[in-house]
Amino acid sequence: MAVDLLLGLQWGDEGKGKIVDVFTSKYNIIARFQGGPNAGHTLVFNGKKHVLHTIPSGIFHKDTVNLVGNGVVIDPVIFKKELVKLDEQGVDYIKSLFISRKAHIILPTHRLLDAASEASKGKAKIGSTLKGIGPTYMDKTGRNGIRVGDIELSNWKDKYRALADKHEAMIAFYNVDIQYDLKELETDFFDAIETLKKLKFIDSEEYLHTAQDNGKTILAEGAQGSLLDIDFGTYPYVTSSNTTAAGACTGLGIAPNKIGEVFGIFKAYTTRVGSGPFPTELFDKNGETMAKVGHEFGATTGRPRRCGWLDLVALKYACQVNGVTQLIMMKGDVLSGFKNLEVCTAYNYKGETIKHLPFNIEAENVTPIYTKLKGWSEDLTAMTEESQLPTEFMDYVSFLENELKLPITVVSVGPDRKQTIVRKG
């Protein structure tokens, strides 16, 4: 069986968690393939809001296996907190939540290193979530990291001590004022490790290969967004992993020729958290309205998101890089009430009109060129069928499909799993 992918096409926060939750009933296995607790996947159902950071978004479906793949980095302390919340919801995850032995572990000193590094940059900071993600991936590529499988070995604490001591020396090198009590942090860390050991550790690539041979349906779940990819994002204001479709191959051990559908998720407008270029960012009442109506605050950090019109140049780029086969548009309901909408269809790049994403999209190089469309006033949140959607909304959808040359097969009109309209082809 082919493995389907679901990933974000913007700067994250597109609504991946909700759609994975909606899609889960079609799949036997949901597998997270990259990122760490810097992700915040929000699910709303039965009047309750649930935020997941590392655990796959299919966890609330009792008949689905949820796998944390080798490309993910895991903070045991945050992971334990997620498990506690699942316990409170009565979720039996022991039999349905598996962790790859090759996934790397975030140590307390990784988070301290993250804070020291960001503090040392001053105004040039990149907007890190300070979760220790970057330093953990640096240790992974530097061949110093500690993996989940290591904690099954008798000498793993010796490996931990050696790496933590190295980190403390690096923190001192930054020469910034970082106050911490490592012994206290380690108490929580080692306690969380014991909780982690209660879960099933697996050789995930073999597990997935066997599942494919047995005809199991698999959905690979991405975190963050394509424009935050370490290679193809707006570097250096990016995350530390491959958030694009290629990351699913390396983050789960799936062969490229085993990829099936690639579902690309985007908001009907654009948002970004933290630093970095954002050509269509709005600083007027329109931007304020998007932020207020869309509740644009980071699920992980609580930081306000920057808002702007939809950037089709960047979106088309993300579709190409990922090989997207189907599009899913989120938060169309947020745009209700705008008399007119604007969509960026090209850039003025150093005096030249271009329709591709250039090497640098900082404000001094790029000015967005907009196409104006008519807005709609109707409240979409109670609509359950495509036939109920206003003509102007469907004109917006058709315009995007024509520009992107891809079908928008699902539109979301609210945060609840029920507020999802699957379009008939």
N, C-alpha and C positions, 0 to 999 in steps of 0.2 A: 504493500500500500504506500502511496505517496504521502509525504508529510506536508500539511498546509502551514503557512506562516501568517502571523498577524502582527503587524508592527506599525509604529507611528511614523508619519511623514513630515512632521514639523519639528519644533524644538521641545517635544515631549508634551505631556499633559493633554493628549488628544482624546482620551477616554477609552484607552485600550482595555482597562480592567472591566468596564461595563460590558463591552462587546465580547470579550472572552467568556464572561459569565453567561451572556445570552447564547453564545455558540456552543457552550460546553456540552449540552445534551446531545450534540451530534458527534462527539468525540469520546474515545475511550481513555485517552491520555492527553493532559495539558502539560507542556514542558517549557519552563523558563530557560532561555538560552544565554543571557548576558546581564550585566549590570549587578547592582546590589541594593542595599536599603536606601539608596538615594532615589529609588523609584517609589511612587505613591499611586497605586492603582485603587481607585474608588469604585465601590459597588453599592447600589442602593436597591433594596427590595424589602417588601413587607414593612415599609415605613421606617426602615433602619439603614444607617450609613455604615459601611465597612471599608476600612482602608488597609490594604495589604502592601508590604514593602518588598518582601523576598519570596513569600509563598505564592505559587501560581494562583491565578484568579478563578480556577475551577474548583477550588477547595470546598465550596459550599454544596457541591453536587456529590452525594455519597457514593455513587457508582463509578466515579471517574478517578483515575490515578493522576496525581499531581507530582511532577518531577522537577526538582531543582538541578539544572544541568551543570556540566563542568565549566561552562563559561561564566557562571555566576560567582560573585564573591559574597561570602556570608558573614555577617556579624552575629555571633551566637547570642549576644545579649538582646539585640533587637529581635532576632528570630524567636527567642524564648517569650518575649512580650507578645509577639503575634500569636504564639501557641496558647498563651494564657487567655487572650481574647477569644480564640476559637473554642477553648474549654468553656468559657462563659456562655457561648452560643450553642453549646451542646454538640459541637462538630467532632466526630470521631475520626481523627486524622492519622492515627497510628497505622492503620492498614492501607491508607490511601496517599500518604505523603512520603516520597522517596527522595534521597539526596545522593548526588553523584560523589563518589569518593575523590574525584579529581577537581571538585570545586574548591577554590581557595578560601581561607579563613581570614577575616579581618581581626587583627589583634588590637587591644587597647592602645598600644603605641602607634598603630597605623593612624588612628584618629588624632592622636596628639601631633604626629608628624604633619598631618593634613592641616591642622590649625596653625602650626608653626610656619609651614610653607606659605600659607595664604597670608598670614600676618606680615611675613617678610616682604611681600610684594607691594604692600601699601596700596596706592591708588591703582596699581596695575593688576590687582587681584582678578581672578577669572570667575568668581562667583561659586566656588566650591560649596557643596552642601555640608562639608566638614565631617563626612561619615567615614573617612578613611579609605574611600574607594580608590582614588588615584595611587596612593602609596602601596596599597595591596596589589594592584595590577603592576606597579613598578617592580615589586618583589617577585611577582609571577614571571615577568619577562627577564628579570635579573637572576632567575633561578635560585631565589632565596626563600620563596614562599612556603607556607605550611598549608597542606591540603586536608580535607575532611578525612581521607583515608589514613593520614598520619596519626590522628588521635586514637586509632585502633592499635598503634604500635607502642611497645613498652618504653621507648626512649623519646616519646614525642615532647615531653616537658623539657628535656634537655635542648631539643631543637627550638622550642619556644623561648627558653631563657637566652640562648645565644642570639636569636633574632631580636628579642626585646632589648637586650643590652646594646646591640648595634643601633637600634632606633634611638635609644636615649642619647647616645653619642651624637647622632645626627641632629636631634632636637637642640642639643647644646650648641652645635655649630651654627644654627640659624640665629642665635643670639637675640631672641625675642622673648618677651615676658609671657611665658606660658606656665600658669600655675596648675599643678596636678598632684594627685596622690595615687601613684601607680599601684601600691598595695591594695588600696580600696577598689580601684578599677579591676584589678586582677581577681579579687574575691568574687565580684559579679561575673567576670568572664569565665572562670573555672566552674562556677556553679551552673552557668548556662551551657557549658560544654557537656556537663553531665546530663542535662535535659536533652541536648542534641543527640547524645548516644542512645536515647530511647527510641529514636527513629531508625528507619531502615536505610542503611548505606548500600548503594549498589554500584556496579560497573555499568554506568548508564548507557554508554554507546552499545554495549552488547545487549542490554535490556531492550533498547529501542530497535536494534536490528532484528531481534527475535520477534518483537511486537509487530514490526512491518511484515515479516515473513508469515506471521499468523493472521494477517489481515486486520490488525487493530488500526483504528483511526486515531491520528495524532495531530494535535495543533501546537505549533511552536509559538510561544508568547514572548514578544520582545518588550524591552523597557526603554525609557527615554524616547528619543525620536531620531529620525534619520539625519537631521541637520545638526545633531550632537555627536555623530559618528566620529571616532578618533581620526579616521582617514578622510572622510567625505563631508564632515561637518564644518562649521565656521571656526576653524582652528585659530587660536588656542582655546577659544571659549567653547569647549566640547567636553564630553565625558571621556572615560578612559577605556572604553570598549567599543567593539564594532556593533552598532545598533541596527545596521542594515541587514538585508537578507543573507549576505555572506556570513554574518555572525552566527546565524542559526546552524550553518554547517560546522563551523569550528567550535561553537558553544554546546553542541549536542552530539557531534560525530556523525552527522547526516551527510550522505553523499549528495553533491549538487543535482545529480540526475534523479534523485528521489524527492525533489521538491515539487509539490502540486500547485494549489492555488496560493497566491500571495495577496492577502487582504491588507490594503493600505488605509489607515485611518487618518482623517484630518478634520480640523474644526472648520466651520463655515467662515471663520475669520482666523486671525493668527495671534498667538500669544508666545511670550518668552519670559522665563524666570532668570534673574541674575544678569550678569554682564554679557556683552557681545553685540555685534551689529544686528540691526532689525530695520530694514529699509522702509517697511510700511507702518512702522509704529506711529500711533496717534497720541497727541498731547492735548487734545481738545475734549469737548463734551462727548463726542462720539466714543472716544477711547474710554472715558470715565463710565459711560453707559454700559459698554461691553463688559467692563470689569465688574460693575455693580450687579447687573442682571445675570452675568455668567458666573458669579461667585468665584472670581479668578484669584484664588489664593492657593499656593502650593500645598498639596496633600501631605508632603513630607516635611517641608520647612515652614509652612505658613506664610512664606513671603508673597507679597502681591505680585501678580503677573503683569507684565507689560502687554498692552493690547494694540492691535492694528488691523487694517483691512487684509483680506486674503491675498497672499503673494503666490500667484500662479507660476512665476518664473522658478521660484524655489520648489514649489510643489511638483511641477513637471520634472525637475531635476531629480527629486526624491523618487518619483515613479520610475524613472529610467534606471537609476542606480539599483533599485530593488527588484525590477522586473514585475511590478504590480500587475495583477490580473483583474482585481475588483477593488472599487473604492467604497469607503464607508464615511459618510459625512456626519459629524457630530455637532451638536449645539446650534442647529438651524433656528431653534426657538429663541435664542438670544438676540437674533437680528430682527425679530418682530418689532415694529414701531419705527424703524428707520425709513424715512421717506425715500431716500436714495441710498444705494450701496455702491461702493467702489471696489474694483478688483484690479490688482496690479498684473498687467499682461506683458510688460516689457520693462527694461531698465534703460535709462540714459546713463551710459557708462563712459565717463571721460569724453563726453560730447558725441558718442556714438550710440544709436539705438540697438540694443541686443535683446535676445529672448532666451539666453542661457545664463546659468549661474557662473559668474567669473571667479577668479582666484580670490579677489578681495571685494567685499560688499559693504565696506565702511562708508559712512555718510559722505565723506569727501570725494568718493569715487562713483557712488551710485545714487541716482534719483529715480524713484518709481514712476512709471507711466501708467495711468489708470484708465479703465473703461468703466463708465457709469451705467448702473442698472437700476431699474425701479424696485423699490422695496415693498414690503407688505405690512399690514397692520394687525392681521389676525393672530390670536393666541394659538400656537400650535400644540401646546402641551397636552391637550385632551384628545388630540386627533389620533386615530388608530389605523387608518387606511390611507393609501396614497390618494384616493379619489377625494378625500376631504381637504387636502393641502391646497392652499391658494395658488392661483395661476402664476402670480409673480414669484412665488417660491419655486414652483416647478420650472419657470423660465430661468431662474438662477441655477438650478440643478442642470438643466439642459445646456446652458452656456458653459458650465464647468466641464461637462462631459465632452462637449465639442472641442474645447480647448485642450483638454488632457487626453482625448481619444481613448477614454476608458469608461466603463459603466459604473455609475454610482448605484450599487445594489441595495444599500441600507442607508436610511436616514434616521438620526436620533432626534427626538423632539422633547427630551427631558432626561433627568438623571436616573429615573427608575428603569429597571430592566423591561417593564411593560411599555415604556415610552419609546419603542423601537419599531420602525416601519420597514418591513422587507418589501422592496419594490418588485413588481412582476415584470419579467423581461419582455 
